[in-house]
Amino acid sequence: MTDHTEPSLPIPFSRPFAWDRVQPKGTTVTLDATEAECAAIAEALDILTVARVHAEFTLTPWRRTGYKLVGTVEAEVEQACVVTLDPVAERIREVVELTFLPPEEIEAVSDEVEVLLDVEDPSEPIEGSTIDLGIFATEFVAVGLDPYPRLPGVEFEPFIEDDGSNDAPASPFAALSTLKDK
């Protein structure tokens, strides 16, 4: 029998929390990543630095067999500017609201892609006796990253080689056409 599971990757920020510690009126958990964990998160997210990650979550019972996780994740990071590659500082603040149910209670998701704005996200499956809140904090830092960080006032200017023969911008294939003639 072939094992099709994904290879396990190192977890940069791990804070397991046992489901059975959730109180009936809710349990609040505060997380702060250490300096070493911040460095590991930066490496995992392929960004320059993570100076701080702070998360505050409240877990409450939800429905009869599930849990609800609400809270915020805040981070201070630096990414490379997409134009100059200089560091760009960024503050992230993401609101978290997730629900968890046993896998057998989660409705199957259709293969068809359908975007409904007024429908709740599907619940996450409860797997095992703990939830790793550090993983969720790291995921929401990733969600909050600017996909195209840019220093203020910096604009992308495409490089166009001017051969002086005309006013039209050089085609990317102009250099290839000179090789054809040789």
KOLDREN-724981 format. One record per residue: residue number from 1; x, z, y of N, C-alpha, C in turn; residue in one letter. Coordinates in steps of 0.2 Angstrom, whole numbers. Example, Ala and Ser with C-alpha at 12.3 -4.5 7.8 and 13.67 -1.06 7.14 Angstrom:
residues 2
<pt k="1" n_px="66" n_pz="39" n_py="-28" ca_px="62" ca_pz="39" ca_py="-22" c_px="66" c_pz="39" c_py="-16" r="a"/>
<pt k="2" n_px="64" n_pz="35" n_py="-11" ca_px="68" ca_pz="36" ca_py="-5" c_px="64" c_pz="39" c_py="0" r="s"/>
end
This chain:
residues 182
<pt k="1" n_px="4" n_pz="0" n_py="-6" ca_px="0" ca_pz="0" ca_py="0" c_px="4" c_pz="0" c_py="6" r="m"/>
<pt k="2" n_px="3" n_pz="-4" n_py="11" ca_px="7" ca_pz="-5" ca_py="17" c_px="4" c_pz="0" c_py="22" r="t"/>
<pt k="3" n_px="9" n_pz="3" n_py="26" ca_px="7" ca_pz="8" ca_py="31" c_px="7" c_pz="4" c_py="38" r="d"/>
<pt k="4" n_px="1" n_pz="3" n_py="41" ca_px="0" ca_pz="-1" ca_py="47" c_px="0" c_pz="3" c_py="53" r="h"/>
<pt k="5" n_px="2" n_pz="10" n_py="53" ca_px="2" ca_pz="14" ca_py="59" c_px="8" c_pz="12" c_py="64" r="t"/>
<pt k="6" n_px="7" n_pz="13" n_py="70" ca_px="12" ca_pz="12" ca_py="75" c_px="18" c_pz="17" c_py="74" r="e"/>
<pt k="7" n_px="24" n_pz="14" n_py="76" ca_px="29" ca_pz="19" ca_py="75" c_px="28" c_pz="24" c_py="81" r="p"/>
<pt k="8" n_px="30" n_pz="31" n_py="79" ca_px="29" ca_pz="36" ca_py="84" c_px="34" c_pz="36" c_py="90" r="s"/>
<pt k="9" n_px="32" n_pz="36" n_py="96" ca_px="37" ca_pz="36" ca_py="102" c_px="38" c_pz="43" c_py="104" r="l"/>
<pt k="10" n_px="44" n_pz="44" n_py="107" ca_px="44" ca_pz="51" ca_py="110" c_px="39" c_pz="52" c_py="115" r="p"/>
<pt k="11" n_px="37" n_pz="58" n_py="115" ca_px="32" ca_pz="60" ca_py="120" c_px="35" c_pz="64" c_py="126" r="i"/>
<pt k="12" n_px="35" n_pz="61" n_py="132" ca_px="39" ca_pz="64" ca_py="137" c_px="37" c_pz="70" c_py="140" r="p"/>
<pt k="13" n_px="30" n_pz="72" n_py="139" ca_px="27" ca_pz="78" ca_py="142" c_px="22" c_pz="80" c_py="138" r="f"/>
<pt k="14" n_px="23" n_pz="85" n_py="134" ca_px="18" ca_pz="87" ca_py="129" c_px="16" c_pz="95" c_py="130" r="s"/>
<pt k="15" n_px="9" n_pz="96" n_py="130" ca_px="6" ca_pz="102" ca_py="131" c_px="0" c_pz="103" c_py="127" r="r"/>
<pt k="16" n_px="1" n_pz="104" n_py="120" ca_px="-4" ca_pz="105" ca_py="116" c_px="-9" c_pz="111" c_py="118" r="p"/>
<pt k="17" n_px="-15" n_pz="110" n_py="117" ca_px="-20" ca_pz="115" ca_py="118" c_px="-25" c_pz="115" c_py="113" r="f"/>
<pt k="18" n_px="-26" n_pz="120" n_py="109" ca_px="-31" ca_pz="121" ca_py="104" c_px="-38" c_pz="120" c_py="106" r="a"/>
<pt k="19" n_px="-42" n_pz="116" n_py="103" ca_px="-49" ca_pz="116" ca_py="104" c_px="-53" c_pz="122" c_py="104" r="w"/>
<pt k="20" n_px="-51" n_pz="126" n_py="99" ca_px="-54" ca_pz="133" ca_py="98" c_px="-53" c_pz="138" c_py="104" r="d"/>
<pt k="21" n_px="-48" n_pz="136" n_py="108" ca_px="-47" ca_pz="141" ca_py="114" c_px="-52" c_pz="139" c_py="120" r="r"/>
<pt k="22" n_px="-56" n_pz="134" n_py="119" ca_px="-61" ca_pz="132" ca_py="125" c_px="-66" c_pz="137" c_py="125" r="v"/>
<pt k="23" n_px="-67" n_pz="141" n_py="130" ca_px="-72" ca_pz="146" ca_py="131" c_px="-79" c_pz="142" c_py="132" r="q"/>
<pt k="24" n_px="-85" n_pz="146" n_py="131" ca_px="-91" ca_pz="143" ca_py="132" c_px="-93" c_pz="141" c_py="139" r="p"/>
<pt k="25" n_px="-90" n_pz="144" n_py="144" ca_px="-91" ca_pz="142" ca_py="151" c_px="-85" c_pz="138" c_py="154" r="k"/>
<pt k="26" n_px="-80" n_pz="136" n_py="149" ca_px="-75" ca_pz="132" ca_py="151" c_px="-68" c_pz="136" c_py="152" r="g"/>
<pt k="27" n_px="-63" n_pz="132" n_py="151" ca_px="-56" ca_pz="135" ca_py="151" c_px="-52" c_pz="130" c_py="156" r="t"/>
<pt k="28" n_px="-49" n_pz="133" n_py="161" ca_px="-45" ca_pz="129" ca_py="165" c_px="-37" c_pz="130" c_py="163" r="t"/>
<pt k="29" n_px="-34" n_pz="124" n_py="163" ca_px="-27" ca_pz="124" ca_py="161" c_px="-23" c_pz="121" c_py="167" r="v"/>
<pt k="30" n_px="-18" n_pz="124" n_py="169" ca_px="-13" ca_pz="121" ca_py="174" c_px="-7" c_pz="119" c_py="171" r="t"/>
<pt k="31" n_px="-4" n_pz="113" n_py="172" ca_px="2" ca_pz="110" ca_py="169" c_px="7" c_pz="108" c_py="175" r="l"/>
<pt k="32" n_px="13" n_pz="110" n_py="174" ca_px="18" ca_pz="107" ca_py="179" c_px="24" c_pz="105" c_py="174" r="d"/>
<pt k="33" n_px="26" n_pz="99" n_py="175" ca_px="31" ca_pz="96" ca_py="171" c_px="38" c_pz="99" c_py="174" r="a"/>
<pt k="34" n_px="42" n_pz="100" n_py="169" ca_px="49" ca_pz="102" ca_py="171" c_px="53" c_pz="96" c_py="173" r="t"/>
<pt k="35" n_px="59" n_pz="98" n_py="176" ca_px="64" ca_pz="93" ca_py="178" c_px="65" c_pz="88" c_py="173" r="e"/>
<pt k="36" n_px="67" n_pz="90" n_py="167" ca_px="68" ca_pz="86" ca_py="161" c_px="62" c_pz="82" c_py="159" r="a"/>
<pt k="37" n_px="56" n_pz="85" n_py="159" ca_px="50" ca_pz="81" ca_py="157" c_px="49" c_pz="76" c_py="163" r="e"/>
<pt k="38" n_px="50" n_pz="77" n_py="169" ca_px="49" ca_pz="72" ca_py="174" c_px="54" c_pz="66" c_py="173" r="c"/>
<pt k="39" n_px="60" n_pz="68" n_py="171" ca_px="65" ca_pz="62" ca_py="170" c_px="63" c_pz="58" c_py="164" r="a"/>
<pt k="40" n_px="60" n_pz="61" n_py="159" ca_px="58" ca_pz="58" ca_py="153" c_px="51" c_pz="54" c_py="154" r="a"/>
<pt k="41" n_px="47" n_pz="56" n_py="159" ca_px="41" ca_pz="52" ca_py="161" c_px="43" c_pz="46" c_py="165" r="i"/>
<pt k="42" n_px="48" n_pz="47" n_py="169" ca_px="51" ca_pz="41" ca_py="173" c_px="54" c_pz="36" c_py="168" r="a"/>
<pt k="43" n_px="57" n_pz="38" n_py="163" ca_px="60" ca_pz="33" ca_py="158" c_px="54" c_pz="30" c_py="154" r="e"/>
<pt k="44" n_px="50" n_pz="34" n_py="152" ca_px="44" ca_pz="31" ca_py="148" c_px="40" c_pz="26" c_py="152" r="a"/>
<pt k="45" n_px="39" n_pz="27" n_py="159" ca_px="35" ca_pz="23" ca_py="163" c_px="39" c_pz="17" c_py="167" r="l"/>
<pt k="46" n_px="46" n_pz="17" n_py="165" ca_px="51" ca_pz="12" ca_py="168" c_px="50" c_pz="12" c_py="176" r="d"/>
<pt k="47" n_px="51" n_pz="18" n_py="179" ca_px="51" ca_pz="19" ca_py="186" c_px="57" c_pz="22" c_py="188" r="i"/>
<pt k="48" n_px="59" n_pz="22" n_py="194" ca_px="65" ca_pz="26" ca_py="196" c_px="66" c_pz="33" c_py="195" r="l"/>
<pt k="49" n_px="61" n_pz="37" n_py="198" ca_px="61" ca_pz="44" ca_py="197" c_px="54" c_pz="47" c_py="197" r="t"/>
<pt k="50" n_px="53" n_pz="52" n_py="194" ca_px="47" ca_pz="56" ca_py="195" c_px="49" c_pz="63" c_py="197" r="v"/>
<pt k="51" n_px="47" n_pz="65" n_py="203" ca_px="50" ca_pz="71" ca_py="206" c_px="45" c_pz="77" c_py="204" r="a"/>
<pt k="52" n_px="39" n_pz="76" n_py="203" ca_px="34" ca_pz="81" ca_py="202" c_px="28" c_pz="78" c_py="198" r="r"/>
<pt k="53" n_px="25" n_pz="82" n_py="193" ca_px="19" ca_pz="81" ca_py="190" c_px="15" c_pz="87" c_py="189" r="v"/>
<pt k="54" n_px="9" n_pz="87" n_py="192" ca_px="5" ca_pz="93" ca_py="192" c_px="-2" c_pz="91" c_py="190" r="h"/>
<pt k="55" n_px="-5" n_pz="95" n_py="185" ca_px="-11" ca_pz="93" ca_py="183" c_px="-15" c_pz="100" c_py="182" r="a"/>
<pt k="56" n_px="-22" n_pz="99" n_py="184" ca_px="-26" ca_pz="105" ca_py="183" c_px="-32" c_pz="102" c_py="180" r="e"/>
<pt k="57" n_px="-34" n_pz="105" n_py="174" ca_px="-39" ca_pz="102" ca_py="169" c_px="-44" c_pz="108" c_py="168" r="f"/>
<pt k="58" n_px="-50" n_pz="107" n_py="167" ca_px="-55" ca_pz="111" ca_py="165" c_px="-58" c_pz="108" c_py="159" r="t"/>
<pt k="59" n_px="-58" n_pz="112" n_py="153" ca_px="-61" ca_pz="109" ca_py="147" c_px="-67" c_pz="114" c_py="146" r="l"/>
<pt k="60" n_px="-73" n_pz="110" n_py="144" ca_px="-79" ca_pz="114" ca_py="143" c_px="-82" c_pz="111" c_py="137" r="t"/>
<pt k="61" n_px="-86" n_pz="115" n_py="133" ca_px="-90" ca_pz="112" ca_py="128" c_px="-95" c_pz="107" c_py="131" r="p"/>
<pt k="62" n_px="-96" n_pz="101" n_py="127" ca_px="-100" ca_pz="96" ca_py="129" c_px="-105" c_pz="94" c_py="123" r="w"/>
<pt k="63" n_px="-111" n_pz="93" n_py="124" ca_px="-116" ca_pz="92" ca_py="119" c_px="-115" c_pz="97" c_py="114" r="r"/>
<pt k="64" n_px="-116" n_pz="96" n_py="107" ca_px="-115" ca_pz="102" ca_py="103" c_px="-108" c_pz="102" c_py="99" r="r"/>
<pt k="65" n_px="-105" n_pz="96" n_py="99" ca_px="-99" ca_pz="96" ca_py="95" c_px="-93" c_pz="93" c_py="99" r="t"/>
<pt k="66" n_px="-94" n_pz="92" n_py="105" ca_px="-89" ca_pz="89" ca_py="109" c_px="-86" c_pz="93" c_py="115" r="g"/>
<pt k="67" n_px="-82" n_pz="90" n_py="119" ca_px="-79" ca_pz="93" ca_py="125" c_px="-79" c_pz="88" c_py="130" r="y"/>
<pt k="68" n_px="-79" n_pz="91" n_py="136" ca_px="-78" ca_pz="87" ca_py="142" c_px="-71" c_pz="90" c_py="146" r="k"/>
<pt k="69" n_px="-67" n_pz="85" n_py="148" ca_px="-61" ca_pz="87" ca_py="152" c_px="-62" c_pz="84" c_py="159" r="l"/>
<pt k="70" n_px="-61" n_pz="88" n_py="164" ca_px="-62" ca_pz="86" ca_py="171" c_px="-56" c_pz="89" c_py="174" r="v"/>
<pt k="71" n_px="-53" n_pz="86" n_py="180" ca_px="-48" ca_pz="89" ca_py="184" c_px="-44" c_pz="83" c_py="188" r="g"/>
<pt k="72" n_px="-38" n_pz="85" n_py="190" ca_px="-34" ca_pz="80" ca_py="194" c_px="-27" c_pz="80" c_py="191" r="t"/>
<pt k="73" n_px="-24" n_pz="75" n_py="192" ca_px="-17" ca_pz="74" ca_py="191" c_px="-13" c_pz="72" c_py="197" r="v"/>
<pt k="74" n_px="-8" n_pz="75" n_py="199" ca_px="-4" ca_pz="73" ca_py="205" c_px="3" c_pz="72" c_py="203" r="e"/>
<pt k="75" n_px="6" n_pz="67" n_py="207" ca_px="13" ca_pz="66" ca_py="205" c_px="16" c_pz="63" c_py="211" r="a"/>
<pt k="76" n_px="23" n_pz="64" n_py="212" ca_px="27" ca_pz="61" ca_py="217" c_px="32" c_pz="57" c_py="213" r="e"/>
<pt k="77" n_px="32" n_pz="51" n_py="215" ca_px="37" ca_pz="46" ca_py="211" c_px="40" c_pz="41" c_py="216" r="v"/>
<pt k="78" n_px="45" n_pz="38" n_py="213" ca_px="49" ca_pz="32" ca_py="217" c_px="49" c_pz="26" c_py="212" r="e"/>
<pt k="79" n_px="47" n_pz="21" n_py="215" ca_px="47" ca_pz="14" ca_py="211" c_px="52" c_pz="10" c_py="215" r="q"/>
<pt k="80" n_px="54" n_pz="5" n_py="212" ca_px="58" ca_pz="-1" ca_py="215" c_px="53" c_pz="-5" c_py="219" r="a"/>
<pt k="81" n_px="55" n_pz="-7" n_py="225" ca_px="51" ca_pz="-12" ca_py="229" c_px="52" c_pz="-18" c_py="226" r="c"/>
<pt k="82" n_px="46" n_pz="-22" n_py="225" ca_px="46" ca_pz="-28" ca_py="222" c_px="50" c_pz="-34" c_py="226" r="v"/>
<pt k="83" n_px="51" n_pz="-32" n_py="232" ca_px="55" ca_pz="-37" ca_py="236" c_px="62" c_pz="-36" c_py="237" r="v"/>
<pt k="84" n_px="64" n_pz="-29" n_py="238" ca_px="71" ca_pz="-28" ca_py="240" c_px="74" c_pz="-23" c_py="234" r="t"/>
<pt k="85" n_px="70" n_pz="-21" n_py="230" ca_px="73" ca_pz="-16" ca_py="225" c_px="75" c_pz="-9" c_py="227" r="l"/>
<pt k="86" n_px="74" n_pz="-8" n_py="234" ca_px="75" ca_pz="-1" ca_py="236" c_px="69" c_pz="3" c_py="234" r="d"/>
<pt k="87" n_px="71" n_pz="10" n_py="234" ca_px="66" ca_pz="15" ca_py="232" c_px="60" c_pz="15" c_py="236" r="p"/>
<pt k="88" n_px="54" n_pz="16" n_py="233" ca_px="48" ca_pz="16" ca_py="237" c_px="45" c_pz="23" c_py="235" r="v"/>
<pt k="89" n_px="44" n_pz="28" n_py="239" ca_px="41" ca_pz="34" ca_py="237" c_px="33" c_pz="33" c_py="237" r="a"/>
<pt k="90" n_px="30" n_pz="37" n_py="232" ca_px="23" ca_pz="36" ca_py="232" c_px="20" c_pz="43" c_py="229" r="e"/>
<pt k="91" n_px="14" n_pz="45" n_py="232" ca_px="11" ca_pz="51" ca_py="230" c_px="5" c_pz="48" c_py="226" r="r"/>
<pt k="92" n_px="4" n_pz="51" n_py="220" ca_px="-2" ca_pz="49" ca_py="216" c_px="-7" c_pz="55" c_py="215" r="i"/>
<pt k="93" n_px="-13" n_pz="54" n_py="216" ca_px="-18" ca_pz="59" ca_py="214" c_px="-24" c_pz="55" c_py="211" r="r"/>
<pt k="94" n_px="-25" n_pz="57" n_py="204" ca_px="-30" ca_pz="54" ca_py="200" c_px="-35" c_pz="59" c_py="198" r="e"/>
<pt k="95" n_px="-41" n_pz="57" n_py="198" ca_px="-47" ca_pz="61" ca_py="196" c_px="-48" c_pz="60" c_py="189" r="v"/>
<pt k="96" n_px="-48" n_pz="65" n_py="184" ca_px="-49" ca_pz="64" ca_py="177" c_px="-56" c_pz="66" c_py="175" r="v"/>
<pt k="97" n_px="-60" n_pz="62" n_py="171" ca_px="-66" ca_pz="64" ca_py="168" c_px="-67" c_pz="61" c_py="162" r="e"/>
<pt k="98" n_px="-66" n_pz="64" n_py="156" ca_px="-66" ca_pz="62" ca_py="150" c_px="-70" c_pz="66" c_py="145" r="l"/>
<pt k="99" n_px="-73" n_pz="63" n_py="140" ca_px="-77" ca_pz="66" ca_py="135" c_px="-74" c_pz="65" c_py="128" r="t"/>
<pt k="100" n_px="-75" n_pz="70" n_py="124" ca_px="-72" ca_pz="70" ca_py="117" c_px="-78" c_pz="71" c_py="112" r="f"/>
<pt k="101" n_px="-78" n_pz="67" n_py="107" ca_px="-83" ca_pz="69" ca_py="101" c_px="-79" c_pz="68" c_py="95" r="l"/>
<pt k="102" n_px="-82" n_pz="71" n_py="89" ca_px="-79" ca_pz="69" ca_py="83" c_px="-80" c_pz="61" c_py="82" r="p"/>
<pt k="103" n_px="-75" n_pz="58" n_py="78" ca_px="-75" ca_pz="51" ca_py="77" c_px="-82" c_pz="48" c_py="75" r="p"/>
<pt k="104" n_px="-85" n_pz="52" n_py="70" ca_px="-91" ca_pz="49" ca_py="67" c_px="-97" c_pz="49" c_py="72" r="e"/>
<pt k="105" n_px="-96" n_pz="53" n_py="77" ca_px="-102" ca_pz="53" ca_py="82" c_px="-101" c_pz="48" c_py="88" r="e"/>
<pt k="106" n_px="-95" n_pz="44" n_py="88" ca_px="-94" ca_pz="39" ca_py="93" c_px="-97" c_pz="32" c_py="91" r="i"/>
<pt k="107" n_px="-101" n_pz="29" n_py="95" ca_px="-104" ca_pz="23" ca_py="94" c_px="-98" c_pz="18" c_py="93" r="e"/>
<pt k="108" n_px="-99" n_pz="13" n_py="88" ca_px="-94" ca_pz="8" ca_py="88" c_px="-94" c_pz="3" c_py="94" r="a"/>
<pt k="109" n_px="-89" n_pz="1" n_py="96" ca_px="-88" ca_pz="-3" ca_py="102" c_px="-88" c_pz="-11" c_py="100" r="v"/>
<pt k="110" n_px="-92" n_pz="-15" n_py="103" ca_px="-93" ca_pz="-22" ca_py="101" c_px="-86" c_pz="-25" c_py="103" r="s"/>
<pt k="111" n_px="-85" n_pz="-31" n_py="99" ca_px="-79" ca_pz="-35" ca_py="101" c_px="-80" c_pz="-39" c_py="107" r="d"/>
<pt k="112" n_px="-87" n_pz="-40" n_py="109" ca_px="-88" ca_pz="-44" ca_py="115" c_px="-86" c_pz="-40" c_py="121" r="e"/>
<pt k="113" n_px="-83" n_pz="-43" n_py="126" ca_px="-81" ca_pz="-40" ca_py="133" c_px="-87" c_pz="-40" c_py="137" r="v"/>
<pt k="114" n_px="-89" n_pz="-34" n_py="139" ca_px="-95" ca_pz="-33" ca_py="144" c_px="-93" c_pz="-28" c_py="149" r="e"/>
<pt k="115" n_px="-94" n_pz="-29" n_py="155" ca_px="-92" ca_pz="-25" ca_py="160" c_px="-98" c_pz="-22" c_py="163" r="v"/>
<pt k="116" n_px="-100" n_pz="-16" n_py="163" ca_px="-106" ca_pz="-13" ca_py="166" c_px="-103" c_pz="-7" c_py="170" r="l"/>
<pt k="117" n_px="-105" n_pz="-8" n_py="176" ca_px="-102" ca_pz="-3" ca_py="181" c_px="-106" c_pz="4" c_py="181" r="l"/>
<pt k="118" n_px="-112" n_pz="4" n_py="179" ca_px="-116" ca_pz="10" ca_py="179" c_px="-116" c_pz="14" c_py="172" r="d"/>
<pt k="119" n_px="-112" n_pz="12" n_py="168" ca_px="-112" ca_pz="15" ca_py="161" c_px="-106" c_pz="19" c_py="160" r="v"/>
<pt k="120" n_px="-107" n_pz="25" n_py="157" ca_px="-101" ca_pz="30" ca_py="156" c_px="-96" c_pz="27" c_py="151" r="e"/>
<pt k="121" n_px="-90" n_pz="29" n_py="152" ca_px="-84" ca_pz="26" ca_py="147" c_px="-86" c_pz="30" c_py="141" r="d"/>
<pt k="122" n_px="-84" n_pz="26" n_py="135" ca_px="-85" ca_pz="29" ca_py="129" c_px="-81" c_pz="35" c_py="128" r="p"/>
<pt k="123" n_px="-83" n_pz="40" n_py="123" ca_px="-80" ca_pz="46" ca_py="122" c_px="-73" c_pz="45" c_py="118" r="s"/>
<pt k="124" n_px="-68" n_pz="49" n_py="119" ca_px="-62" ca_pz="49" ca_py="115" c_px="-63" c_pz="53" c_py="109" r="e"/>
<pt k="125" n_px="-60" n_pz="51" n_py="103" ca_px="-61" ca_pz="54" ca_py="97" c_px="-57" c_pz="61" c_py="97" r="p"/>
<pt k="126" n_px="-60" n_pz="66" n_py="94" ca_px="-57" ca_pz="72" ca_py="93" c_px="-53" c_pz="71" c_py="87" r="i"/>
<pt k="127" n_px="-46" n_pz="72" n_py="87" ca_px="-42" ca_pz="71" ca_py="81" c_px="-38" c_pz="77" c_py="80" r="e"/>
<pt k="128" n_px="-39" n_pz="81" n_py="75" ca_px="-35" ca_pz="87" ca_py="74" c_px="-38" c_pz="93" c_py="77" r="g"/>
<pt k="129" n_px="-34" n_pz="98" n_py="77" ca_px="-36" ca_pz="104" ca_py="80" c_px="-34" c_pz="106" c_py="87" r="s"/>
<pt k="130" n_px="-30" n_pz="101" n_py="90" ca_px="-27" ca_pz="102" ca_py="97" c_px="-28" c_pz="95" c_py="101" r="t"/>
<pt k="131" n_px="-28" n_pz="96" n_py="107" ca_px="-27" ca_pz="90" ca_py="112" c_px="-21" c_pz="91" c_py="116" r="i"/>
<pt k="132" n_px="-17" n_pz="86" n_py="117" ca_px="-11" ca_pz="86" ca_py="120" c_px="-12" c_pz="84" c_py="128" r="d"/>
<pt k="133" n_px="-13" n_pz="89" n_py="132" ca_px="-15" ca_pz="88" ca_py="139" c_px="-9" c_pz="84" c_py="143" r="l"/>
<pt k="134" n_px="-3" n_pz="85" n_py="141" ca_px="3" ca_pz="82" ca_py="144" c_px="2" c_pz="75" c_py="143" r="g"/>
<pt k="135" n_px="0" n_pz="72" n_py="137" ca_px="-1" ca_pz="65" ca_py="136" c_px="-6" c_pz="62" c_py="141" r="i"/>
<pt k="136" n_px="-11" n_pz="66" n_py="142" ca_px="-16" ca_pz="63" ca_py="147" c_px="-14" c_pz="63" c_py="154" r="f"/>
<pt k="137" n_px="-10" n_pz="69" n_py="156" ca_px="-7" ca_pz="69" ca_py="162" c_px="-2" c_pz="63" c_py="164" r="a"/>
<pt k="138" n_px="2" n_pz="61" n_py="159" ca_px="6" ca_pz="56" ca_py="159" c_px="2" c_pz="49" c_py="160" r="t"/>
<pt k="139" n_px="-3" n_pz="48" n_py="156" ca_px="-7" ca_pz="42" ca_py="156" c_px="-10" c_pz="41" c_py="163" r="e"/>
<pt k="140" n_px="-12" n_pz="47" n_py="166" ca_px="-15" ca_pz="46" ca_py="173" c_px="-10" c_pz="45" c_py="178" r="f"/>
<pt k="141" n_px="-4" n_pz="47" n_py="177" ca_px="1" ca_pz="45" ca_py="182" c_px="2" c_pz="38" c_py="181" r="v"/>
<pt k="142" n_px="3" n_pz="35" n_py="175" ca_px="3" ca_pz="28" ca_py="174" c_px="-2" c_pz="24" c_py="178" r="a"/>
<pt k="143" n_px="-8" n_pz="26" n_py="177" ca_px="-14" ca_pz="23" ca_py="180" c_px="-14" c_pz="23" c_py="187" r="v"/>
<pt k="144" n_px="-11" n_pz="28" n_py="190" ca_px="-11" ca_pz="29" ca_py="198" c_px="-5" c_pz="25" c_py="201" r="g"/>
<pt k="145" n_px="0" n_pz="22" n_py="197" ca_px="6" ca_pz="19" ca_py="200" c_px="3" c_pz="12" c_py="203" r="l"/>
<pt k="146" n_px="7" n_pz="11" n_py="209" ca_px="5" ca_pz="5" ca_py="213" c_px="9" c_pz="-1" c_py="208" r="d"/>
<pt k="147" n_px="5" n_pz="-6" n_py="206" ca_px="8" ca_pz="-11" ca_py="202" c_px="13" c_pz="-16" c_py="206" r="p"/>
<pt k="148" n_px="13" n_pz="-16" n_py="213" ca_px="17" ca_pz="-20" ca_py="217" c_px="20" c_pz="-16" c_py="222" r="y"/>
<pt k="149" n_px="24" n_pz="-10" n_py="221" ca_px="26" ca_pz="-6" ca_py="227" c_px="31" c_pz="-10" c_py="232" r="p"/>
<pt k="150" n_px="30" n_pz="-9" n_py="238" ca_px="33" ca_pz="-13" ca_py="243" c_px="35" c_pz="-8" c_py="249" r="r"/>
<pt k="151" n_px="41" n_pz="-8" n_py="252" ca_px="42" ca_pz="-5" ca_py="258" c_px="38" c_pz="-7" c_py="263" r="l"/>
<pt k="152" n_px="36" n_pz="-2" n_py="268" ca_px="32" ca_pz="-4" ca_py="274" c_px="36" c_pz="-10" c_py="278" r="p"/>
<pt k="153" n_px="32" n_pz="-15" n_py="280" ca_px="34" ca_pz="-20" ca_py="284" c_px="38" c_pz="-26" c_py="280" r="g"/>
<pt k="154" n_px="40" n_pz="-25" n_py="274" ca_px="44" ca_pz="-30" ca_py="270" c_px="39" c_pz="-35" c_py="267" r="v"/>
<pt k="155" n_px="41" n_pz="-41" n_py="268" ca_px="37" ca_pz="-47" ca_py="266" c_px="41" c_pz="-51" c_py="261" r="e"/>
<pt k="156" n_px="38" n_pz="-54" n_py="256" ca_px="41" ca_pz="-59" ca_py="252" c_px="42" c_pz="-65" c_py="255" r="f"/>
<pt k="157" n_px="48" n_pz="-68" n_py="255" ca_px="49" ca_pz="-75" ca_py="258" c_px="52" c_pz="-79" c_py="253" r="e"/>
<pt k="158" n_px="49" n_pz="-84" n_py="250" ca_px="52" ca_pz="-88" ca_py="245" c_px="58" c_pz="-92" c_py="247" r="p"/>
<pt k="159" n_px="63" n_pz="-92" n_py="243" ca_px="69" ca_pz="-96" ca_py="244" c_px="67" c_pz="-103" c_py="243" r="f"/>
<pt k="160" n_px="68" n_pz="-107" n_py="248" ca_px="67" ca_pz="-114" ca_py="248" c_px="74" c_pz="-118" c_py="250" r="i"/>
<pt k="161" n_px="77" n_pz="-121" n_py="246" ca_px="83" ca_pz="-125" ca_py="247" c_px="81" c_pz="-131" c_py="251" r="e"/>
<pt k="162" n_px="85" n_pz="-132" n_py="257" ca_px="83" ca_pz="-138" ca_py="261" c_px="89" c_pz="-142" c_py="261" r="d"/>
<pt k="163" n_px="88" n_pz="-148" n_py="258" ca_px="93" ca_pz="-153" ca_py="258" c_px="94" c_pz="-158" c_py="264" r="d"/>
<pt k="164" n_px="89" n_pz="-156" n_py="269" ca_px="89" ca_pz="-160" ca_py="275" c_px="86" c_pz="-167" c_py="275" r="g"/>
<pt k="165" n_px="84" n_pz="-169" n_py="270" ca_px="81" ca_pz="-176" ca_py="269" c_px="74" c_pz="-177" c_py="272" r="s"/>
<pt k="166" n_px="70" n_pz="-171" n_py="272" ca_px="64" ca_pz="-172" ca_py="274" c_px="61" c_pz="-165" c_py="276" r="n"/>
<pt k="167" n_px="55" n_pz="-165" n_py="279" ca_px="52" ca_pz="-158" ca_py="281" c_px="48" c_pz="-155" c_py="276" r="d"/>
<pt k="168" n_px="47" n_pz="-158" n_py="270" ca_px="43" ca_pz="-155" ca_py="265" c_px="47" c_pz="-150" c_py="261" r="a"/>
<pt k="169" n_px="44" n_pz="-145" n_py="259" ca_px="48" ca_pz="-140" ca_py="255" c_px="50" c_pz="-143" c_py="248" r="p"/>
<pt k="170" n_px="56" n_pz="-141" n_py="246" ca_px="59" ca_pz="-144" ca_py="240" c_px="55" c_pz="-142" c_py="234" r="a"/>
<pt k="171" n_px="54" n_pz="-146" n_py="230" ca_px="50" ca_pz="-145" ca_py="224" c_px="54" c_pz="-141" c_py="219" r="s"/>
<pt k="172" n_px="51" n_pz="-136" n_py="215" ca_px="56" ca_pz="-133" ca_py="210" c_px="59" c_pz="-138" c_py="205" r="p"/>
<pt k="173" n_px="56" n_pz="-144" n_py="204" ca_px="59" ca_pz="-149" ca_py="200" c_px="64" c_pz="-154" c_py="203" r="f"/>
<pt k="174" n_px="65" n_pz="-153" n_py="210" ca_px="70" ca_pz="-157" ca_py="213" c_px="77" c_pz="-157" c_py="210" r="a"/>
<pt k="175" n_px="79" n_pz="-151" n_py="209" ca_px="85" ca_pz="-150" ca_py="206" c_px="86" c_pz="-153" c_py="199" r="a"/>
<pt k="176" n_px="80" n_pz="-153" n_py="195" ca_px="80" ca_pz="-156" ca_py="189" c_px="81" c_pz="-164" c_py="189" r="l"/>
<pt k="177" n_px="77" n_pz="-167" n_py="194" ca_px="77" ca_pz="-174" ca_py="195" c_px="84" c_pz="-177" c_py="197" r="s"/>
<pt k="178" n_px="89" n_pz="-173" n_py="200" ca_px="95" ca_pz="-175" ca_py="202" c_px="99" c_pz="-175" c_py="195" r="t"/>
<pt k="179" n_px="98" n_pz="-171" n_py="190" ca_px="102" ca_pz="-171" ca_py="184" c_px="100" c_pz="-177" c_py="180" r="l"/>
<pt k="180" n_px="93" n_pz="-179" n_py="181" ca_px="91" ca_pz="-185" ca_py="177" c_px="95" c_pz="-191" c_py="179" r="k"/>
<pt k="181" n_px="97" n_pz="-192" n_py="185" ca_px="100" ca_pz="-198" ca_py="188" c_px="107" c_pz="-198" c_py="186" r="d"/>
<pt k="182" n_px="110" n_pz="-192" n_py="184" ca_px="117" ca_pz="-192" ca_py="181" c_px="117" c_pz="-195" c_py="174" r="k"/>
end
